[in-house]
């Protein structure tokens, strides 16, 4: 998982917003286009609501059957990124008490 380069004090390691006064937290660094995956994954917490992880599949993506192993590997990488985000959310929440 790509770690945000900013140090959001509310969601460190998850939120990539550099504004110190921000209230909406998000990490959109794992876009499908940027990562080469057929899906985008990310983290978002809007206006102090509960944190959410998301998957955005966008439009259907067709591929040749011979490319199935590559696409499956990309989906596994996206799934691993989601799990890493989930673990980080749990760590941050536990640190808060």
C-alpha distances in whole Angstrom, upper triangle without the diagonal:
4,6,9,12,15,16,17,19,19,15,14,10,10,13,13,17,19,22,23,25,23,23,21,17,14,11,11,9,8,11,13,15,12,10,13,13,16,14,12,10,10,12,15,18,21,24,24,24,21,18,16,13,14,14,16,18,20,23,24,23,25,25,27,27,27,23,22,21,18,18,17,15,13,13,12,9,9,10,8,5,8,9,7,8,11,12,11,13,16,16,16,19,21,21,23,25
4,6,9,12,14,15,18,18,15,13,9,9,11,10,14,16,19,21,23,21,22,19,16,13,9,10,7,7,11,13,14,11,10,14,14,17,15,13,11,10,12,15,18,21,24,24,24,22,18,17,15,15,16,17,19,21,24,25,24,26,26,29,29,29,25,25,23,20,20,20,17,15,16,15,12,11,13,12,8,11,13,10,10,14,14,12,15,18,17,17,20,22,21,23,26
4,6,9,10,12,14,15,12,9,6,7,9,8,12,13,17,18,20,18,19,18,14,12,9,11,8,10,13,16,17,14,13,17,17,20,18,15,13,11,12,14,17,20,22,22,22,21,17,17,15,16,17,19,21,23,26,28,27,30,30,32,33,32,29,28,27,24,23,23,21,18,19,18,15,14,16,14,10,12,14,10,10,13,13,11,13,16,15,14,18,19,19,20,23
4,6,8,9,12,13,10,8,6,6,7,5,9,10,13,14,17,15,17,15,12,10,7,9,8,10,13,17,17,14,15,18,19,21,19,16,14,11,11,13,15,18,20,20,21,20,16,17,15,17,18,19,22,23,27,28,28,31,31,34,35,35,31,30,29,26,25,26,23,21,21,21,18,16,18,17,13,15,16,13,12,15,15,12,14,17,16,15,18,20,19,20,23
4,7,9,12,14,12,10,8,10,9,7,9,9,13,14,17,16,18,17,14,13,11,12,11,13,16,19,20,16,17,21,22,24,22,19,17,15,15,16,18,20,22,22,23,23,20,20,19,20,22,23,25,26,30,31,31,34,34,37,38,37,33,33,32,29,28,29,26,24,24,24,21,20,22,20,16,18,20,16,15,18,18,15,17,20,18,17,20,22,20,21,25
4,6,9,11,10,8,8,9,8,6,7,6,9,10,13,12,15,14,12,12,11,13,12,15,18,21,22,19,20,23,24,27,24,21,19,16,15,15,16,18,19,19,21,21,18,19,19,20,22,24,27,27,31,33,33,36,36,39,40,40,36,36,35,32,31,31,29,26,27,27,23,22,23,22,18,19,21,18,16,19,19,15,16,19,18,15,19,21,19,19,23
4,6,9,8,5,7,9,8,8,8,8,10,9,12,12,14,14,12,12,12,15,15,18,20,24,25,22,22,26,26,29,26,22,20,17,15,15,16,18,18,18,20,20,17,19,19,21,24,25,28,29,33,35,35,38,39,41,42,42,38,38,36,34,33,33,31,28,28,28,25,23,24,23,19,20,21,18,16,18,18,14,15,17,15,13,16,18,16,16,20
4,6,6,5,8,8,6,7,7,7,8,7,10,9,10,11,9,10,11,14,15,18,20,24,25,22,23,27,26,28,25,22,19,16,13,13,12,14,15,14,16,17,14,16,17,19,22,24,27,28,32,34,34,38,38,42,42,42,39,38,37,34,33,33,31,28,28,28,25,23,24,23,19,19,20,18,15,17,17,13,13,16,15,12,14,17,15,14,18
4,6,6,9,10,9,11,10,10,11,8,10,10,11,12,11,13,14,18,18,21,23,27,28,26,26,30,29,31,28,25,22,18,15,15,13,15,15,14,16,16,15,18,19,21,24,26,30,31,35,37,37,41,41,44,45,45,42,41,39,37,36,35,33,31,30,30,27,25,26,24,21,21,21,19,16,18,17,14,13,15,13,10,12,14,12,11,15
4,6,10,9,8,11,11,12,12,10,11,10,9,10,8,11,13,17,18,20,22,26,28,26,26,29,28,30,26,23,20,16,13,12,10,12,12,10,13,13,11,14,16,19,22,24,28,29,33,35,36,39,40,43,44,44,40,39,38,36,34,34,32,30,29,28,26,24,24,23,20,19,20,17,15,15,16,12,11,13,12,8,10,13,11,10,13
4,6,5,5,9,10,12,13,12,13,11,11,10,7,9,10,14,15,17,19,22,24,22,22,26,25,26,23,20,17,13,10,10,9,12,13,11,13,12,10,12,13,16,19,21,25,26,30,32,32,36,37,40,40,40,37,36,35,32,31,30,29,26,25,25,22,20,20,19,16,15,16,14,11,12,12,9,8,11,10,7,9,12,11,11,14
4,5,6,8,10,11,13,12,14,13,14,13,10,11,11,14,14,16,19,23,24,22,22,25,25,27,24,20,17,14,12,13,13,15,16,15,17,16,13,15,15,18,21,23,26,28,31,33,33,36,37,40,40,40,37,35,34,32,31,30,28,26,25,25,22,20,21,19,16,16,16,13,11,13,13,9,9,12,10,8,11,13,11,12,15
4,6,8,11,12,15,15,17,15,16,15,11,11,9,12,12,13,17,20,21,19,18,22,21,24,21,18,15,12,10,12,14,17,18,17,18,17,14,15,14,16,18,21,24,25,29,31,30,33,34,36,37,37,33,32,31,28,27,27,25,22,22,21,18,17,18,16,13,13,14,11,9,11,11,7,9,12,10,9,13,14,13,15,18
4,7,9,12,14,15,16,14,14,12,8,7,6,10,10,11,14,17,19,17,17,20,20,22,18,15,12,9,7,9,10,13,16,15,15,14,10,11,10,13,15,17,21,22,26,28,28,31,32,35,35,35,32,30,29,27,26,25,23,21,20,20,17,15,16,15,11,11,12,10,7,10,11,7,8,11,11,9,12,15,14,15,18
4,6,9,11,11,13,10,11,9,5,5,5,9,10,12,14,18,20,17,18,21,21,23,19,16,13,10,7,8,9,11,13,13,14,14,11,12,12,14,16,18,21,22,26,28,28,32,33,36,37,37,33,32,32,29,27,27,26,23,22,23,20,18,19,18,14,14,16,14,10,13,14,11,11,14,14,12,14,17,16,16,19
4,6,9,11,13,11,12,11,8,6,5,8,8,11,13,17,18,16,17,20,20,22,19,16,14,11,10,10,12,13,15,16,17,17,14,15,14,15,17,18,21,22,26,28,28,31,32,35,36,37,33,32,32,29,27,28,26,23,23,23,20,18,20,19,15,16,18,16,13,16,17,14,14,18,17,15,18,20,19,19,23
4,6,8,10,7,9,8,7,7,8,10,11,14,16,20,20,18,20,23,23,25,22,18,17,13,12,11,12,12,14,15,17,17,15,16,16,17,19,20,23,23,27,30,30,34,35,38,39,40,36,35,35,32,30,31,29,26,26,27,24,22,23,23,19,19,21,19,16,19,20,17,16,20,19,17,19,22,21,20,24
4,6,9,8,11,11,10,11,11,13,14,17,19,22,22,20,22,25,26,28,25,21,20,17,15,15,15,16,16,17,20,21,18,20,20,21,23,24,27,27,30,33,33,37,37,41,42,42,38,38,37,34,33,34,32,29,29,30,26,24,26,25,22,22,24,21,19,22,22,19,19,22,21,18,21,23,22,21,25
4,5,5,9,10,10,12,13,15,16,20,21,25,25,23,25,28,29,30,27,24,22,19,17,15,15,15,15,16,19,20,19,20,21,22,25,25,28,28,32,35,35,39,40,43,45,45,41,41,41,38,36,37,35,32,32,32,29,27,29,28,25,24,26,24,21,23,24,21,20,24,23,19,21,24,22,21,25
4,6,9,11,11,14,15,18,19,22,24,28,28,26,27,31,31,33,30,26,24,20,18,17,15,15,14,15,18,20,19,21,22,24,27,27,31,31,35,37,38,41,43,46,47,47,44,43,42,40,38,38,37,34,34,34,31,29,30,29,26,25,27,24,22,23,24,20,20,23,21,18,20,22,20,19,23
4,7,9,11,14,16,19,20,24,25,29,29,27,29,32,32,34,30,27,25,21,18,16,14,13,12,13,17,19,18,20,22,24,27,27,31,31,34,37,38,42,43,47,48,49,45,44,44,41,39,40,38,35,35,35,33,30,31,31,27,26,28,26,23,24,25,22,20,23,23,19,20,23,21,19,23
4,6,7,10,13,15,18,21,22,25,26,25,26,29,29,30,27,23,21,18,15,13,11,10,9,11,14,16,15,17,19,20,23,24,27,27,31,34,35,38,40,43,45,45,42,41,41,38,36,36,35,32,31,32,30,27,28,28,24,23,25,24,20,22,23,20,18,21,21,18,19,22,21,19,22
4,6,10,13,16,18,21,22,25,27,25,27,30,29,30,26,23,21,17,14,11,9,7,6,7,10,13,12,15,17,19,22,23,26,26,30,33,34,38,40,43,44,45,42,40,40,38,36,36,35,32,31,31,29,26,27,27,24,22,24,23,19,20,22,19,17,20,20,16,17,20,19,17,20
4,7,10,13,16,18,18,22,23,22,24,27,26,26,23,19,17,14,11,8,6,4,5,7,9,11,10,12,14,15,18,19,23,23,26,29,30,34,36,39,41,42,38,37,37,35,32,32,32,29,27,28,26,23,24,24,21,19,22,21,17,18,20,18,15,19,19,16,17,20,20,18,21
4,7,10,13,15,16,20,21,20,21,24,23,24,20,17,14,11,8,5,5,6,8,9,10,11,9,10,11,13,16,17,21,22,25,28,29,32,34,37,38,39,35,34,34,32,30,30,29,26,25,25,23,20,21,21,18,16,18,17,13,15,17,14,12,16,16,14,14,18,18,17,20
4,6,9,11,12,16,17,16,17,20,19,20,17,13,11,7,5,4,6,8,11,12,12,12,9,9,9,10,13,14,18,18,22,25,25,29,30,34,35,35,32,31,31,28,26,26,25,22,21,22,20,17,18,18,15,14,16,15,12,14,16,13,12,16,17,15,16,19,19,19,22
4,6,8,10,13,15,13,14,17,16,18,15,11,9,6,5,7,10,12,15,15,16,15,11,11,10,10,12,13,16,17,21,23,23,27,28,31,32,33,29,28,28,25,23,23,22,19,19,19,17,14,16,16,12,12,14,13,10,13,15,12,12,16,17,15,17,20,20,20,23
4,6,6,10,11,10,11,14,14,15,12,8,7,5,7,8,12,14,17,18,18,17,14,12,11,10,11,11,14,14,18,20,20,24,25,28,29,30,26,26,26,23,21,22,21,17,17,18,16,13,15,16,12,12,16,15,12,15,17,15,15,19,20,19,20,23,24,24,27
4,6,9,10,8,9,12,12,14,12,9,8,7,9,12,15,17,20,21,21,20,17,15,13,12,12,13,15,16,19,21,20,24,24,27,29,29,25,25,24,21,20,21,19,16,16,17,14,12,15,15,11,12,15,14,12,16,17,15,16,20,20,19,22,24,24,25,28
4,6,8,7,6,9,9,11,9,6,6,6,9,12,16,18,22,22,22,20,17,15,12,11,10,10,12,14,17,18,17,21,21,24,25,25,21,21,21,18,16,17,15,12,12,13,11,8,11,12,8,10,13,12,11,14,16,15,16,19,20,20,22,25,25,26,29
4,5,5,6,8,8,9,7,4,6,8,11,13,17,19,22,24,23,22,18,16,13,11,10,9,10,11,14,15,15,18,19,22,24,24,20,20,20,17,15,17,16,12,12,15,12,10,13,14,11,12,16,16,14,17,20,19,19,22,23,23,25,28,28,29,31
4,6,5,5,5,6,5,4,8,10,14,16,20,22,26,27,25,24,21,18,15,12,10,8,8,9,11,13,11,14,15,18,20,20,17,17,17,14,12,14,13,10,10,13,11,9,12,14,12,13,17,17,16,19,21,21,22,25,26,26,27,30,31,32,34
4,6,5,7,8,8,8,11,13,17,19,22,24,27,29,28,27,24,21,18,16,13,11,11,11,12,14,12,15,16,19,21,21,17,18,19,15,14,16,16,12,13,16,14,12,16,17,15,17,20,20,19,22,24,24,24,28,29,28,30,33,33,34,37
4,6,8,10,10,9,11,12,16,18,22,23,27,28,28,27,23,21,18,16,14,13,14,14,16,17,16,18,18,21,23,23,19,20,20,16,15,17,16,12,14,16,13,12,16,16,14,16,19,18,18,21,23,22,23,26,27,26,29,31,31,32,35
4,5,9,9,8,10,12,16,18,22,24,28,29,28,26,23,20,17,15,13,13,13,14,16,17,15,17,17,20,21,21,17,17,17,13,12,14,12,9,11,13,10,9,13,13,11,14,16,16,16,19,21,20,22,24,25,25,28,30,30,31,34
4,7,9,9,12,15,18,21,25,27,30,31,30,29,25,23,19,17,14,13,12,13,15,15,12,14,13,16,18,17,13,14,14,11,10,12,11,8,10,12,10,10,14,15,14,16,19,18,19,22,23,23,25,27,28,29,31,33,33,35,37
4,5,7,10,13,17,19,23,25,29,30,28,27,23,20,17,14,11,11,10,11,13,13,10,13,12,15,16,16,13,13,13,10,8,10,9,5,7,10,8,7,11,12,12,13,16,17,17,19,21,22,23,25,26,27,29,31,32,33,35
4,7,10,14,17,20,24,25,29,30,28,27,24,20,17,14,10,9,7,9,9,9,7,10,10,13,15,16,12,12,13,10,7,9,10,7,7,11,11,9,12,14,14,14,17,19,18,20,23,23,24,27,28,29,30,32,34,35,37
4,7,10,14,16,20,22,25,26,24,23,20,16,13,10,7,6,5,7,9,10,9,13,14,17,18,19,16,15,15,13,10,11,12,9,7,11,10,7,10,13,11,11,15,16,15,17,20,21,21,23,25,25,27,29,30,31,33
4,7,11,13,17,18,22,23,22,20,17,14,11,8,6,5,6,8,11,13,13,16,17,21,22,23,19,18,19,16,13,14,14,11,10,12,11,8,10,12,10,10,14,15,13,15,18,18,18,21,23,23,24,27,28,28,31
4,7,10,14,16,20,20,19,17,14,11,7,5,5,6,9,11,14,16,16,19,20,23,24,25,21,20,20,18,15,15,15,12,10,12,10,7,8,10,8,7,11,11,10,12,15,14,14,17,19,19,20,23,24,25,27
4,7,11,13,17,17,16,14,11,8,6,5,7,9,12,14,17,19,19,23,24,27,28,29,25,24,23,21,19,19,18,15,14,15,13,10,11,12,9,7,11,11,8,10,13,12,12,15,17,16,17,20,21,22,24
4,7,10,14,13,13,11,7,6,5,6,9,11,15,17,20,22,23,26,27,31,31,32,29,27,27,25,22,22,21,19,17,18,16,13,13,14,10,9,11,11,7,9,12,10,9,13,14,13,14,17,18,18,21
4,6,10,10,9,9,6,5,6,8,11,13,16,17,21,23,25,28,30,33,34,35,31,30,30,28,25,25,25,22,20,21,19,16,17,17,14,12,15,14,11,12,15,13,11,14,16,14,14,18,19,18,21
4,7,6,6,6,4,6,9,11,14,16,20,21,24,27,28,32,33,37,37,39,35,34,34,32,29,29,28,25,24,24,23,20,20,20,17,15,17,17,13,13,16,14,11,14,16,13,13,17,17,16,18
4,6,6,8,8,9,12,13,16,17,21,21,25,28,29,33,35,38,39,41,37,36,36,34,31,31,31,28,26,27,26,22,23,24,21,18,20,20,16,17,19,17,14,17,19,16,16,20,20,18,21
4,6,9,10,12,15,17,20,21,25,25,28,31,33,37,39,42,43,44,41,40,40,38,35,35,35,32,30,31,29,26,26,27,24,22,23,23,19,19,22,19,16,19,20,17,16,20,20,18,20
4,7,8,11,15,17,20,22,26,26,30,33,34,38,40,43,44,45,42,40,40,38,35,35,35,32,30,30,29,26,26,26,23,21,22,22,18,18,19,17,14,16,18,14,13,17,17,14,16
4,6,9,13,15,18,20,24,24,28,30,32,36,38,41,41,43,40,38,38,36,34,33,33,30,28,28,28,24,24,24,22,19,20,21,17,16,19,17,14,15,18,15,13,17,18,16,17
4,6,10,13,16,19,22,24,27,29,31,34,36,39,39,41,38,35,35,34,31,30,30,28,26,26,25,22,21,22,19,16,17,18,14,13,15,14,11,12,15,13,11,14,16,14,15
4,7,10,14,16,20,21,25,27,28,32,33,36,37,38,34,32,32,31,28,27,27,25,22,22,21,18,18,18,16,13,14,14,11,10,12,11,8,10,13,11,10,14,15,14,16
4,6,10,13,16,18,21,23,25,28,30,33,33,34,31,29,29,28,25,24,24,22,19,20,19,16,15,16,14,11,12,13,10,9,12,12,9,12,15,14,13,16,18,17,19
4,7,10,13,16,19,21,22,25,26,29,30,31,27,26,25,24,21,20,20,18,16,16,15,12,11,13,10,7,10,11,8,8,11,11,9,12,15,14,14,17,19,19,21
4,7,10,12,15,17,18,22,23,27,27,28,25,23,24,22,19,19,19,16,14,15,15,11,11,13,11,8,11,13,10,11,14,15,13,16,18,18,18,21,23,23,25
4,6,9,12,14,15,18,19,23,23,25,21,20,20,19,16,15,16,13,11,13,13,9,9,12,11,9,12,14,12,13,16,17,16,19,21,21,22,24,26,26,28
4,6,9,11,12,16,18,21,22,24,21,19,21,19,15,16,17,14,12,15,14,11,12,15,13,12,16,17,15,16,20,20,19,22,24,24,25,28,29,29,31
4,6,7,9,12,14,18,19,21,18,16,18,17,13,14,16,13,11,14,14,11,13,16,15,14,17,19,18,19,22,23,22,25,27,27,28,31,32,32,34
4,7,9,12,15,19,20,22,19,19,21,19,15,17,18,15,14,17,17,14,16,19,18,17,21,22,21,22,25,25,25,28,30,29,30,33,34,35,37
4,6,10,13,16,18,21,18,18,20,19,15,17,19,16,15,19,19,17,19,22,21,20,23,25,24,25,28,29,28,31,33,33,34,37,38,38,40
4,6,10,13,15,18,15,15,18,16,13,15,17,15,14,18,19,16,18,21,21,20,24,26,25,26,29,30,29,32,34,34,35,38,39,40,42
4,7,10,12,14,12,12,15,13,10,13,15,13,12,16,17,15,17,20,20,20,23,25,25,26,29,30,30,32,34,35,36,38,40,40,42
4,7,9,12,10,10,14,13,10,13,16,14,14,18,19,18,20,23,23,23,26,28,28,29,32,33,33,35,37,38,39,41,43,44,45
4,6,8,6,7,11,10,8,11,14,13,13,17,18,18,19,22,23,23,26,27,28,29,32,33,34,36,38,38,40,42,43,44,46
4,5,5,7,10,10,10,12,15,15,16,18,20,20,22,24,25,26,28,30,31,32,34,36,36,38,40,41,42,44,46,47,49
4,5,5,9,10,10,11,14,15,15,17,19,20,21,23,25,26,27,29,30,32,33,35,36,38,40,41,42,44,46,47,48
4,6,7,9,10,11,13,14,16,17,19,20,22,23,25,26,28,29,31,32,34,35,37,38,40,41,43,44,46,47,49
4,6,5,6,9,10,11,12,14,16,17,18,20,21,23,25,26,27,29,31,32,33,35,37,38,39,41,43,44,46
4,5,5,6,8,10,10,12,14,15,16,18,20,21,22,24,26,27,28,30,31,33,35,36,37,39,41,42,44
4,6,5,6,9,10,10,12,14,15,16,18,20,21,22,24,26,27,29,30,32,33,35,36,37,39,41,42
4,5,5,6,9,10,11,13,14,15,17,19,20,21,23,25,26,27,29,31,32,33,35,36,38,40,41
4,5,5,6,9,10,11,12,14,15,17,19,20,21,23,25,26,27,29,30,32,33,35,36,38,40
4,5,5,6,9,10,10,12,14,15,16,18,20,21,23,24,26,27,29,30,32,33,35,36,38
4,5,5,6,9,10,10,12,14,15,16,19,20,21,23,24,26,27,29,30,32,33,35,37
4,5,5,6,9,10,11,13,14,15,17,19,20,21,23,25,26,27,29,30,32,33,35
4,5,5,6,9,10,11,12,14,15,17,19,20,21,23,24,26,27,29,30,32,33
4,5,5,6,9,10,10,12,14,15,17,18,20,21,23,24,26,27,29,31,32
4,5,5,6,9,10,11,12,14,15,17,19,20,21,23,24,26,27,29,31
4,5,5,6,9,10,11,12,14,15,17,19,20,21,23,24,26,27,29
4,5,5,6,9,10,11,13,14,15,17,19,20,21,23,25,26,27
4,5,5,6,9,10,11,12,14,15,17,18,20,21,23,25,26
4,5,5,6,9,10,11,12,14,15,17,18,20,21,23,25
4,5,5,6,9,10,11,12,14,15,17,18,20,21,23
4,5,5,6,9,10,11,12,14,15,16,18,20,21
4,5,5,6,9,10,11,12,14,15,17,19,20
4,5,5,6,9,10,11,12,14,15,17,19
4,5,5,6,9,10,11,12,14,16,17
4,5,5,6,9,10,10,12,14,16
4,5,5,6,9,10,11,12,14
4,5,5,6,9,10,11,13
4,6,5,6,9,10,11
4,5,5,6,9,10
4,5,5,6,9
4,5,5,7
4,5,5
4,5
4
